[in-house]
Amino acid sequence: MRKLLTIIALTFISGSLIAGGLVTNNNQSIKFNRLQNRNASTDIDAVFYNPAGLTKLGNGFYVSLNNQSVFQTKTVTNNYQYLSKEKPRTYIGEVRAPLYPGVYLAFNTGRLSFSAGVNPVGGGGGAEYAKGVPSFESQIADLVPSLVAQGIPTTNYDAFIFFKGSSTYLGYQANVAYKISDMLSVAIGGRLVSAKNAYEGYMKNISINPNFPTFGPTYDGRMVLAKNFFTAGATFFNSLPALATGAAAQLQPAITAGYGTVLLANGASIGMSEASIKGIQSLLGAKGMTPQQIGAATISAAQTELNTASPVYLAKAAAMTGYAGRTSDVVVDAEQSGKAFTPILSVNFSPSEKLNIALKYEFKTKLDLKTKVIDGKNGGGIYIQDSVSIADLPAILFLGAEYKPFNRLTLAGTFNCYFDKGVDYDGQSDVDIEKIDKNFLEFGLGAEFGITEKLRISAGWLATATGVNPEKYNTDLTYSTNTNTFGGGIGYRISPMLDLNIGTQYTFYKDGTNTLMRLKSYEETYAKKTWIIGAGLDFYFGKK
């Protein structure tokens, strides 16, 4: 049970909140929300999408302020046999990110463009699991069949489970672009990634309803704290070796007198008291003998069993002690943080006034996260002070094009490749789990139309093809399936120096399934939906 929450860390180490690959975000401006395809941008959001394209802005100073509000619902359905109540069970996680900012600056002079930006390149929100998830509850549910197998009838369990986590990977990006000619520009840049994950949660008051009054009158089918039950069990089994030794000695006179072949159950016929017979039978039952075996046991056989019972009792006492530890309260309060650098190269090519083509390559970001634990709140070793987790971000190739068949219409296309095959997604240097089958792909189309000189409308579509190995990557807390996102919105020129953008997008996720194994095999299904709405202001202090 002490490992109950470890899987959570993998969820928040570096999670993509919406558009983008497995661990990176691509929804970095309101113009992206409403068009979905910005790789060939030559506007101010090109600071992120196409740094080389900024030379198209003309001389001057440019600023873009954006904020998005993200609402995401994750739904997991699980039919594990030992879960209580109805099956299959549905678990819901809510993600809320009301503040998801993007700030971009650019200054152009002559053939040079200097730019900078700040945005959440990974994570960007918090998730709360008020009632837990299957990977939490199933570990408690396993107590029931485990106890039944040990002859302790148990039918129900309960617990207070809560966990919340937040993850923010802020990217601080700077670029320098150079206009080689009217057709060709290049840029070089880099991004400092500052990552911070925070975890807070608990698992308390794990309860079961054992019908085993041998440990005491409290344990007669009523709900009791599991830790108390197992502690009582450990005390009980630790007391039995001495009793077994004494009971074996009590049988010796009957064996010496030639009554060793008499059934223990008929011991009254040779002068044994009923209390003595029942006490010995209880000791044999505690060792693990069935009622049928006990009924067939002779006095000699009973003595042999008692003489070899002590190691069995002590092993059961140790098991009970282990259960008591595993069902103790778990409290977590920890942070993981780290910094890394991403080199970025960009090329912009305009073979004609109507066509613009852009290419950007972000190198792999080698990121390690170091753990800081609040004293006494590490969940019994779930988080280790100063331990390090691998949280690399993959290299990414971005390709985009914009085509203007006439002045008021712009068509845009996107293709992105996230090189996930080159990333260690298990997060540990001494573990090698092949979670990725192929690289993650993203592609889409969009269009913008100017209704008037001031008002523009746009819409776009973006799809992804995930490359994860579903059996090894997908869990109830971190899973990836193919998506289709549709966005739309408006742009309005308030003045020659100021543009307003309003955009929204909705993502449809293909449901995923996975067959897993605990005490029994079971099936999980994964579903997700995401809605984003945002607004931004673009300031132009120069002539485009």
C-alpha positions in Angstrom: 0.0 0.0 0.0 3.0 2.3 0.6 3.5 2.4 -3.2 -0.1 3.4 -3.8 0.6 6.9 -5.0 3.9 6.5 -6.9 2.1 6.2 -10.2 0.9 9.8 -9.8 4.4 11.2 -10.2 4.5 9.9 -13.7 1.4 11.8 -14.5 2.6 15.2 -13.4 6.3 14.9 -14.2 5.7 16.5 -17.6 2.2 16.3 -19.0 0.8 17.9 -22.1 -2.3 19.8 -21.1 -3.8 19.9 -24.6 -2.4 20.5 -28.1 1.0 19.0 -28.7 2.8 15.7 -28.0 2.9 13.5 -24.9 4.6 16.0 -22.7 4.7 19.3 -24.6 2.1 22.0 -25.3 1.5 23.6 -28.6 -1.5 25.8 -27.9 0.5 28.9 -27.3 -1.6 31.8 -28.7 -5.2 32.8 -29.2 -4.5 32.8 -32.9 -3.7 29.1 -32.6 -7.0 28.5 -30.8 -8.9 30.0 -33.7 -6.9 28.6 -36.6 -5.1 25.5 -35.1 -2.3 25.9 -37.7 0.4 28.5 -36.9 3.7 26.9 -37.9 4.1 29.3 -40.8 3.0 32.4 -38.8 4.5 35.7 -39.7 2.7 37.6 -36.9 3.9 38.2 -33.4 3.1 34.7 -32.2 5.8 33.5 -34.6 8.1 34.1 -31.6 7.1 30.6 -30.6 5.9 29.0 -33.8 8.2 30.4 -36.5 11.0 32.8 -35.2 12.5 33.2 -38.7 9.2 34.5 -39.9 9.3 37.5 -37.7 11.4 39.4 -40.2 8.2 39.7 -42.2 6.8 42.1 -39.6 8.8 45.1 -40.7 10.8 47.5 -38.4 9.4 48.3 -35.0 8.4 46.8 -31.7 5.6 44.2 -31.3 3.9 42.8 -28.2 1.4 40.0 -27.7 -0.5 39.2 -24.5 -2.6 36.0 -24.4 -4.4 34.0 -21.8 -6.4 30.8 -22.2 -8.7 29.0 -19.7 -8.5 25.2 -20.0 -11.1 22.7 -18.8 -10.4 19.0 -19.1 -12.3 16.0 -17.9 -10.7 12.5 -17.7 -12.9 9.5 -17.3 -11.7 6.0 -16.5 -14.0 2.9 -16.4 -12.8 -0.2 -14.6 -14.4 -3.6 -14.2 -11.9 -5.1 -11.7 -13.7 -8.0 -9.9 -12.9 -7.0 -6.4 -13.9 -3.4 -6.5 -16.9 -2.7 -4.2 -20.3 -1.5 -5.2 -21.4 -1.6 -8.9 -19.0 -2.7 -11.7 -17.8 -1.5 -14.0 -16.9 1.6 -11.9 -16.4 5.1 -13.4 -13.8 7.5 -12.0 -13.5 11.1 -13.0 -10.6 13.5 -12.8 -11.0 17.3 -13.3 -8.3 19.5 -14.6 -8.7 23.3 -14.4 -6.2 25.9 -15.6 -7.9 29.3 -15.6 -4.6 31.0 -16.2 -2.6 29.8 -19.1 -0.6 32.8 -20.3 1.6 33.5 -23.4 3.6 36.7 -23.7 5.7 37.6 -26.8 7.9 40.5 -27.7 9.8 41.3 -30.9 11.9 44.1 -32.1 12.9 44.4 -35.8 15.5 46.6 -37.2 16.9 46.3 -40.7 17.5 42.6 -41.5 17.5 41.6 -37.8 14.7 40.5 -35.6 15.2 40.0 -31.8 12.4 38.3 -29.9 11.5 36.7 -26.6 8.5 34.8 -25.1 7.2 33.2 -22.0 4.7 30.4 -22.0 3.8 27.0 -20.4 5.6 24.6 -22.7 4.5 21.6 -20.6 1.9 21.0 -17.9 0.2 24.3 -17.1 -2.6 23.1 -14.8 -3.6 21.2 -11.8 -5.6 17.9 -11.4 -7.7 16.8 -8.4 -8.9 13.3 -7.7 -11.4 13.7 -5.0 -12.4 10.0 -5.0 -9.3 8.4 -6.2 -8.7 6.2 -9.3 -8.7 2.5 -9.9 -4.9 2.2 -9.3 -5.6 3.6 -5.8 -8.7 1.6 -4.9 -7.8 -1.7 -6.4 -4.9 -2.1 -4.0 -7.3 -1.7 -1.1 -9.8 -4.0 -2.8 -7.2 -6.7 -2.9 -7.3 -7.0 0.9 -10.7 -8.7 0.7 -9.8 -11.8 -1.4 -6.4 -12.0 0.3 -8.1 -12.2 3.8 -10.7 -14.7 2.5 -7.9 -16.9 1.2 -6.4 -16.9 4.7 -9.7 -18.0 6.2 -10.8 -14.6 7.4 -14.3 -13.8 5.8 -14.3 -10.2 4.6 -16.7 -8.6 2.1 -16.2 -4.9 2.1 -13.6 -2.1 2.5 -13.5 1.7 2.6 -11.0 4.5 2.8 -10.6 8.3 2.6 -8.4 9.0 -0.5 -7.5 12.4 -1.9 -4.7 13.6 -4.2 -4.0 16.7 -6.1 -1.1 17.7 -8.2 0.1 20.6 -10.3 2.7 20.9 -13.0 4.1 23.9 -14.7 6.9 23.9 -17.2 7.5 27.5 -18.0 9.6 28.3 -21.1 11.6 31.4 -21.4 12.5 31.7 -25.0 14.8 34.1 -26.9 15.6 34.2 -30.7 17.6 36.1 -33.2 16.4 36.1 -36.8 18.2 37.3 -39.9 16.7 38.2 -43.3 19.0 36.8 -46.0 16.7 38.0 -48.8 13.0 38.7 -49.3 12.5 35.0 -49.9 14.7 33.5 -47.1 15.1 34.1 -43.4 16.8 32.1 -40.7 16.8 32.1 -36.9 18.6 30.6 -34.0 17.3 30.6 -30.4 16.9 28.8 -27.2 14.4 28.1 -24.4 15.1 27.8 -20.7 12.6 25.4 -19.3 11.9 25.8 -15.6 9.8 22.8 -14.3 8.0 22.5 -11.0 5.6 19.7 -9.9 3.8 19.8 -6.6 2.0 16.8 -4.9 -0.3 16.8 -1.9 -2.5 14.0 -0.8 -3.4 11.3 1.6 -4.9 7.9 2.0 -6.5 7.5 5.5 -8.8 5.3 7.5 -8.5 2.2 5.4 -11.3 0.0 6.8 -12.5 -3.6 6.3 -15.3 -5.8 7.8 -13.6 -9.0 8.9 -15.8 -11.7 10.5 -13.0 -13.1 12.7 -13.9 -12.7 16.4 -10.8 -14.9 17.2 -8.9 -11.6 17.4 -11.5 -10.0 19.6 -15.2 -9.2 19.8 -14.8 -6.1 17.7 -14.0 -8.2 14.6 -17.4 -9.8 14.0 -18.3 -8.3 10.6 -18.4 -4.7 11.6 -16.3 -2.1 9.7 -13.1 -1.5 11.6 -9.8 0.2 10.9 -7.6 -2.3 8.9 -4.5 -1.3 10.8 -6.2 -2.1 14.2 -7.3 -5.5 12.9 -3.9 -6.5 11.6 -2.2 -5.3 14.7 -4.5 -7.4 16.8 -3.8 -10.3 14.4 0.0 -9.9 14.8 -0.4 -9.9 18.6 -2.6 -13.0 18.4 -0.3 -15.1 16.3 2.8 -14.1 18.2 1.1 -15.5 21.4 0.4 -18.9 19.8 3.9 -20.6 19.8 4.0 -20.8 23.6 0.4 -22.1 23.7 1.2 -24.7 21.0 4.3 -25.9 23.0 2.2 -26.3 26.1 -0.7 -28.1 24.3 1.7 -30.6 22.7 3.1 -31.3 26.2 -0.5 -31.9 27.5 -1.0 -34.6 24.8 2.1 -36.6 25.8 0.6 -38.5 28.7 -2.2 -39.8 26.5 0.3 -40.9 23.8 2.4 -42.6 26.5 -0.7 -44.4 27.7 -1.2 -45.8 24.2 -4.0 -43.5 23.1 -2.1 -41.8 20.3 -4.4 -43.3 17.6 -7.5 -42.0 19.2 -9.1 -39.1 17.3 -8.6 -35.8 19.0 -12.3 -35.1 18.6 -13.0 -38.2 20.8 -10.5 -37.2 23.4 -13.3 -37.0 26.0 -13.4 -40.8 25.9 -9.9 -40.9 27.4 -10.5 -38.2 30.0 -9.6 -35.0 28.0 -11.7 -32.0 28.9 -13.9 -30.4 26.2 -12.1 -27.0 26.8 -8.7 -28.7 26.2 -9.9 -30.4 23.0 -11.4 -27.2 21.6 -8.3 -25.2 22.5 -6.1 -27.6 20.6 -8.4 -27.7 17.6 -8.3 -23.9 17.6 -4.5 -24.0 17.5 -4.6 -26.4 14.6 -7.1 -24.2 12.8 -4.8 -21.2 13.3 -2.0 -23.1 11.7 -4.2 -23.5 8.6 -5.7 -27.0 8.9 -9.3 -27.3 7.5 -12.2 -28.5 9.7 -12.1 -31.8 7.8 -8.4 -32.3 8.6 -8.9 -31.4 12.2 -11.8 -33.8 12.5 -9.6 -36.6 11.1 -6.5 -35.8 13.3 -5.4 -38.4 15.9 -3.9 -37.3 19.1 -0.4 -38.2 17.8 -1.0 -36.3 14.6 -2.2 -33.3 16.5 0.9 -33.3 18.7 3.1 -33.5 15.5 1.2 -30.5 14.0 1.6 -28.5 17.2 5.3 -29.2 17.5 5.8 -27.8 14.0 3.4 -24.9 14.3 5.6 -22.2 15.8 7.3 -21.1 12.4 3.9 -21.0 10.8 2.4 -18.8 13.5 5.4 -16.4 13.5 5.2 -16.1 9.7 1.5 -15.2 10.0 2.3 -12.7 12.7 4.9 -11.1 10.4 2.4 -11.0 7.6 -0.1 -9.3 9.8 2.5 -6.8 10.9 3.2 -6.1 7.2 -0.5 -5.6 6.5 -0.7 -3.2 9.4 2.1 -1.1 7.9 0.6 -1.2 4.5 -2.8 0.0 5.7 -1.4 2.8 7.9 -2.3 6.4 6.9 -0.2 7.8 4.0 0.4 11.5 3.8 2.3 13.2 0.9 3.6 16.7 0.5 6.5 17.0 -2.0 7.8 19.0 -4.9 10.0 18.2 -7.9 11.9 20.8 -9.8 14.5 21.3 -12.4 15.8 23.4 -15.2 17.0 22.6 -18.8 17.8 24.2 -22.1 16.4 23.7 -25.6 18.3 24.9 -28.7 15.9 26.0 -31.5 16.6 26.5 -35.2 14.1 28.0 -37.7 13.9 28.7 -41.4 11.3 30.7 -43.3 11.0 30.5 -47.1 8.6 32.6 -49.3 8.9 31.6 -52.9 6.1 34.0 -53.8 3.9 36.7 -52.2 1.1 34.2 -51.8 3.0 31.3 -50.3 5.0 31.1 -47.1 6.8 27.9 -45.8 8.4 27.5 -42.4 10.5 24.8 -40.7 11.5 24.7 -37.1 13.5 22.2 -35.2 13.6 22.0 -31.4 16.4 19.8 -30.0 15.8 17.2 -27.3 15.6 18.8 -23.8 17.5 16.8 -21.2 15.7 17.5 -18.0 16.1 16.0 -14.5 13.8 16.7 -11.6 15.0 16.7 -8.1 12.7 15.9 -5.2 12.1 17.9 -2.1 10.0 16.3 0.7 8.3 18.1 3.6 9.5 16.3 6.7 7.3 13.4 7.7 5.1 13.7 4.6 6.7 11.4 2.1 4.0 8.8 2.2 6.2 6.3 3.8 8.9 6.5 1.2 6.9 7.3 -1.9 9.0 10.4 -2.5 12.7 10.3 -1.6 14.5 13.5 -0.6 17.0 14.6 -3.2 16.1 11.7 -5.6 16.2 12.4 -9.3 13.7 11.5 -12.0 14.3 11.7 -15.8 11.7 14.1 -17.4 13.2 14.7 -20.9 11.2 16.5 -23.6 11.5 15.1 -27.1 13.1 16.7 -30.1 10.4 18.2 -32.4 10.2 19.0 -36.1 7.6 21.6 -37.1 6.6 22.1 -40.7 4.0 24.7 -41.8 2.7 26.5 -44.8 0.4 29.4 -45.5 -1.2 30.2 -48.9 -3.2 33.3 -49.8 -5.2 32.6 -53.0 -6.5 36.2 -52.7 -6.0 39.1 -50.3 -8.6 38.3 -47.6 -8.3 34.5 -47.5 -5.4 32.6 -45.9 -5.1 28.8 -45.9 -2.8 27.1 -43.4 -1.4 23.6 -43.0 0.7 21.9 -40.3 2.8 18.8 -39.8 4.7 18.1 -36.6 6.8 15.1 -35.6 7.6 14.5 -31.9 10.6 12.2 -31.6 9.3 10.2 -28.6 11.4 7.1 -29.5 14.4 9.0 -28.2 12.9 9.7 -24.8 13.1 7.5 -21.7 9.4 7.8 -20.6 9.7 5.4 -17.7 11.6 8.1 -15.9 14.3 5.9 -14.4 17.8 5.3 -15.6 17.9 1.8 -14.1 14.6 0.7 -15.7 14.0 0.0 -19.4 10.4 -0.2 -20.3 9.6 0.3 -24.1 6.6 2.5 -23.7 6.8 4.0 -27.2 6.2 2.1 -30.5 6.7 5.1 -32.9 7.0 8.8 -33.0 4.0 11.0 -32.2 2.5 12.9 -35.3 0.4 16.0 -35.6 -1.2 17.4 -38.7 -4.0 19.8 -39.7 -5.6 22.5 -41.9 -7.1 25.9 -41.2 -8.5 29.0 -42.9 -8.9 32.6 -42.1 -11.2 35.0 -44.0 -11.4 38.8 -43.7 -15.1 39.8 -43.7 -14.1 43.5 -43.6 -10.7 45.3 -43.3 -11.1 45.1 -39.5 -12.9 41.8 -38.8 -11.5 38.3 -39.6 -13.0 34.9 -38.8 -11.1 31.7 -38.8 -11.5 27.9 -38.2 -9.2 25.0 -38.1 -8.7 21.3 -37.5 -5.8 19.5 -36.0 -5.3 15.8 -35.6 -2.8 13.6 -33.7 -1.6 10.0 -34.2 -0.1 8.8 -31.0 2.8 6.3 -31.0 2.6 4.9 -27.5 2.5 1.2 -26.7 -1.0 1.1 -25.1 -0.2 -1.9 -22.9 2.9 -0.4 -21.4 2.1 3.4 -21.5 -1.6 3.7 -20.8 -2.7 3.7 -17.2 -5.7 5.3 -15.4 -3.6 8.4 -14.8 -1.5 8.8 -17.9 -2.8 7.7 -21.3 -2.5 8.8 -24.9 -5.0 8.2 -27.7 -5.6 9.8 -31.2 -7.4 13.1 -31.2 -9.2 15.6 -33.4 -9.4 19.2 -32.4 -11.6 21.9 -33.9 -11.1 25.5 -33.2 -12.5 28.8 -34.3 -12.7 32.5 -33.5 -12.4 36.1 -34.6 -9.7 38.7 -35.0 -10.7 42.4 -34.8 -8.4 45.4 -35.5 -9.3 47.9 -32.9 -6.8 50.4 -34.2 -3.8 50.4 -36.5 -1.8 49.6 -33.4 -4.0 47.1 -31.6 -5.6 43.7 -32.5 -8.0 41.7 -30.4 -8.2 37.9 -30.8 -10.8 35.6 -29.3 -10.7 31.9 -29.9 -11.9 28.6 -28.6 -11.2 24.9 -29.3 -12.6 21.5 -28.4 -10.7 18.3 -28.5 -12.3 14.9 -29.1 -10.2 11.9 -27.9 -10.6 8.4 -29.2 -11.4 6.1 -26.3 -8.6 3.7 -25.3 -8.8 0.3 -23.7 -6.2 -1.8 -21.8 -6.3 -5.3 -20.3 -4.5 -5.4 -17.0 -3.7 -8.0 -14.4 -3.9 -8.0 -10.6 -5.3 -10.9 -8.7 -7.6 -11.3 -11.7 -7.4 -9.8 -15.2 -9.6 -6.8 -15.8 -10.3 -4.1 -18.5 -10.0 -0.4 -18.3 -11.3 2.2 -20.8 -10.0 5.7 -21.0 -11.8 8.8 -22.2 -11.1 12.5 -22.2 -12.5 15.8 -23.4 -11.0 19.3 -23.4 -12.4 22.7 -24.0 -10.4 25.9 -24.2 -11.4 29.5 -24.5 -9.1 32.5 -24.6 -8.5 36.1 -25.6 -5.4 38.1 -26.5 -4.2 41.5 -27.5 -1.5 42.2 -30.1 0.2 45.6 -30.1 2.0 46.9 -33.2 4.5 49.7 -32.8 5.7 49.6 -36.3 4.6 49.3 -39.9 3.9 45.7 -41.1 
